[in-house]
Amino acid sequence: MPDSLAGNGSLLSQTKALLHRHRLRALKGMGQHFLVNSAVLKVITQAAGLSSRDLVIEIGPGMGILTRELVAQSGYVIAVELDPRMIELLEPTLLPHKNFSLINQDILSIEPRDLIEREKDRFPATVADPSLYKLVANLPYYITQPIIRHFCEARLKPQTMVIMVQKEVAQNIVSSPGALSILAISVQFYGRPRIVGYVPASSFYPLPKVDSAILEIDLYTRPQVQVSSEKSFFEIVRAGFCAARKQLANSLAQGLDMPKPEVLSLIRKAGIDPQKRAEALSLEDWARLENITAEARNKC
């Protein structure tokens, strides 16, 4: 079980003073909770295994507490921040660093490959292969899942993601068959997730209502299972989960708008018990079901 990490009063005082000096406050609507635990910074950077060869993309640098560590330990850091107030706060101290870019934009509107291409002329020679980048970030809770999906489905995926997320979300993502969700399947299809450590709410300012976890996701060079198409695979997964607590055959018949006898035939051909529920299926079960369904559709 990963360890829980204790807080740090010194960093809390610095954060409060900096906010007061700039007449700023955390915006609840943007999910701003600033990390004030220096011990957590070390765990994050160690999990990312940073060196001068690494290109790092950071989402939501906020006041730059994690950003400063990334800049010190990486070859180059591209930080993407939506809040223009934080841009003004960060610019004086971080822009002088030659291995740092600060982008005021919504990360969900940027394809990572395009972002890297736009900044590549500034990368030092130590960053020999910019396509092998890492995502390291303390993600706002309200946009965690869209950001994870954005990078998992990107044309150019990161090597690894080391991200701070809500504790329950992290536990969901690393779950096994019997408790799998669409989110867990969506992540495990593209990479191998593990929880590095748990972080109490006291590690942030303002204090959030929930604890967090540091989640590491190592992305595969190709999906873990072979399917005829990713679009078809996730269509079937979503259909399987469309009716909560229903048996798989009923959910798929409803979600795919297919006659139940036809669905039962496909499930049995995939070697799956039709009385199972969606959360009990493994990634391999879903892949077999997608392949058999695609084959049946092609014969029609």
N, C-alpha and C positions, 0 to 999 in steps of 0.2 A: 504494500500500500504506500503510495507516495506520501512524503511528509508534509505537514502543514507548516507554513512559513510565517514567522512572527513579524511584527511591525517595527517601524523606525521613526521615532519622534523627531529627530533632527531634520530629516527630509520633509516631514509634515510642516515644520515651522518655516522652512525655506519656501515651500509651495504656497503657504498662506501669505507670506510676506510678498512674494512675487505677484500674486494675484492682486493683493491690496495696492502695490506700487503701480500696477498698470490699470487699476480700477476695473478689474475683470472678475467675473464669477463663472462657475461651471454652468453650462447650459444643459438642463435636464432633457430637453427635446433632442439634443445631439448625443445623449448618453455619455456625457463627460464625467469621468471619475478618474482623477489623476493618481498614478501610482506613487506612493510615499514610503515604499519599503525597499531599501537598498539591497537586502538579501535576495529579493525576487529578481532584481536585475541580473545578478550573477547567475542564477539558475537559468534564466532565459538565454543569456549569451552562451553559457556552457552547452545548453541543449542544442543551440544553433551551430556550435562548433566553428566559430568565426575565425577568419584569418585575412591577411592582406589580399588574398586571391578572390575573396567573395564580393559579389554584388548583392546588396540587400535592398529590398523594397519594404518600407515601413508604412503602415496605414494609420492615420490619426496620431501623429507625433505629439499633439497636445502641447504641453509645456516643455517638451524635449528631454524629459528625464531618461527615458530609454534611448532616445535618439543619440544623446551624447556618448553613451556606451557603444552603440553601433558604429558611430563615426570613428571612435578611438580604436575599435577592434577589426573593422572591415576595410576592404579595398575601396568601396564606394557605396554610398547610401542615397537612395532616392526616397524622400519622405513625401507622402501625399496627404494633405490636410484640407478639409472642407471649410473649416471655420477661419475666415479672414482675420479675425482678432488674434488667433494663435499664430498666424503667419507673421503678423507685425511683432509679436513677442519673440518669435524664434529667429527672425532674420538677423538682428544685430549680433547674436552670439554664434550662430551656426553657419551662416552664409560665408563668412571668411574662410571656413575650411574648404580646401580644394577638392576634397573627396565627398562633397555633399551637394545635393540639389533639393530644393523645396518647391513642391508643386501645389498650387491652390486649385484643387479640382475634386470632383466626386470620383472616387476610384472605380465605381461601377460603370462610369461612362468611358473608361479607358481600357483598351486592350493592352495587357502587360507587354506584349512584344512591341507595340507601337510606342509605349512609354520608354522602353529601353532603347529603341532605335533613335528616339528623339534626343536622348541624353548621352548616347554612347561616345560622342567625340570628347566628352569630359572625363571619361574613365581613364585611370592610370594604367600603365603597362602591366601592372601586377594582376589586373582583372583580365586574364587571357581569353576567357570564354564567357561573355555576358549572358549567353543562353542558359548557363548553369547558375541562375540566381536563387536567392532564398527570400522568403517572406517572413518577416519577424515583426510582430505587432501586438499591442494591447487593444483588442477590438471593442468598439462600442457594442453593448449587448443587443441593441435594437437592430443592428445590421450584420450581426455575426454570420448568420446562415447565408445571406446573399453574397457576402464577401468570400466565404469558403467555396461556394458554388462557382463564383466568378473565376477564381484561380484554378479550381479543379477542372473546369471546362475550357480554360483558356487555350488559345492556339499554342502559346508557349507557357508551359506550366513550370512552377518553381521546382527546384530539387527537393526542397523541404519547406514546411511551414511550421514555425514555432509561434503560437498565438495564445494570448490570454483570452479565455472565454468563460461564460457562466459555468459553474461547476456541473449543474445538471445537464447542460448541453454537451460538455466533454464526456460525461459518463454515458450519455445517449450514443455519442459517436463511436465509442469503443466497445459497445455492447456486442453480445454474441447471439447466434440463433436461439430463439425463445423470447428475446426481448429486442429484436432488431426493428428499427423504424426506417422510414424512407430516407431520413437524413443519414443514418448510419450506413445504409446501403450505398447512398450517393457518394459518401466519402470513401468507404472501403473498396468501392469499385475502382477508384483512382489511386488510392494510397493506403499505407499502413499507419493507423493512428495509435498513439499511446499517451497516457497522462504522465507528465513529468513530475508534477507536484501540485498540491492544493494551496490556494492563497486565500486567507480569511478576508472578510469585508473590511476589517480594520487596516488593511494594507493600502486603502484608497482614501482619497479626499475629493469630493464629499463621500461620506460613507454610503455604499450601495446597500440594497436590502438583501443581497445574496452573496455567497462566497464564489470564488472563481477557481479556475484551474489552468495550468500551463499545459497546452496540448501540442504535441509534436506529430506532424503528419509527413511521412516520407513518401513522396509521389513515385509511382511506378513509371517506367519508360513507356509501358503500354498497360491497358487495363488488366486487372488481376484475372479476369475470366474472358473467354472468347464469345462474342455475340455477333449476330449478323449486322446489327447497327445499334449504336448507343441510344438513338431516339426511340427505336422499337423496344429496347430493353427497359428504359425508364417508363415508357407508356404502359408496359405490362406490370411493372412494379407499382406504379400509381394506381392502376386498376385493382391490383391485389389488395391494396390498403384502403380502397375507396369506401368500404363498408366496415366500420369498426366492429370487432368481435364476431364477425361472420366467418364461417368456414371459407377456405380458399375458393372452392368451386362457385359458391354463391357470389363472392366478391368479384371474381373475374368475369362471371357471366354478366353481372350488373355493370362493371367498369368498362368492359370491352363491347358491351351490347351484343353478346353472342348467345345462342341457345345453350342452356346448361348441359345437355348431353354432349354437345360438341366440345365444350370446355372440359368436361370430365374426361373425355377421350384424350385430349392434349395433356392434361395433368398426369394421367396414368402412364402415357407414353414417356413422360419425363421422369417416371419413377418416384412420383410424389404422392403421398397420401392426400386425397382430395378433402379429407376432413380437417386437415391442418389449417391453422390460421396463418396469415401472411407473416407475422412476426417470428414464426417458427422456422421459416425457410432460410437456408443458407444462401450465400452469394452464388454458389455453384448450382443450387436448385433453380434460382431465378434465371441463370444463364441457360440451363438446359431447357427450361420452359420457353424462353424467348426463341431459342434456335428451332425448337419443334413447332412453335406457333408460326414463325416466319416461313418455315418449310411448308406448312399446311396452307398458308396464305398464298405462297407462290404457285401452288398446284391449282388454285381456284381460277 
